[in-house]
Amino acid sequence: MPSDGLIKPEEIFRATRTLMEGHFLLTSGLHSPVYWEKFRILQYPEFTQSLCELIADHFSGFSIQVVAGPTTGGIIIAYEVARQLCIRSVYAEKEGDRRLIRRGFELEPGMRTLVVDDVLTTGGSIDQVISEVRRRGGEVIGVGVLVDRSQGHINFDIPFFSCHSTSAPSYTADNCPLCKAGIPLTEPGRGQA
Ligand SMILES: [Zn+2]
């Protein structure tokens, strides 16, 4: 498969088996018949490069000065997008219920920052990075993700770009038809819950 940037994101997700079907407990606590095993894509630098190129191209005219992402997948996305834009990348790590930019990373006041992540579901991780960048005096210019599975319910009020959006549903545990049907719940990465 060529990785010349012309390949469709859906084809990459299919080829790498990044998309799985069943009954999954997401890190957000929601249940879904679909799970994006995002690290399956991130293990292939050439595919990650192709997708990050879409993000980098989209924001190339925005005078971005630094790219920031949340741990863990967002580190890889931020690094690759920044590499393509020839700027720096930083990442924000979990501390309690927020994410902090540590490790001596500097953000100068007003620095034009692009926030990136792998999969957008509830927007929690990205919100934490946006808050941290603003707390440090940076200006968040845009948000870019590989996969948007929020079904358009999330609005960051800043320019947003996703390589791919999916209409896969997600449910609270109380409201999950898969639970009602008695289908075993899988917690990805930890076997069956
Ligand atoms: Zn369920």
Boltz pocket constraint, residues with backbone or C-beta under 6 A from the ligand:
constraints:
  - pocket:
      binder: B
      contacts: [[A, 23], [A, 24], [A, 31], [A, 32], [A, 172], [A, 173], [A, 176], [A, 177], [A, 178], [A, 179], [A, 180], [A, 183], [A, 185]]
      max_distance: 6.0
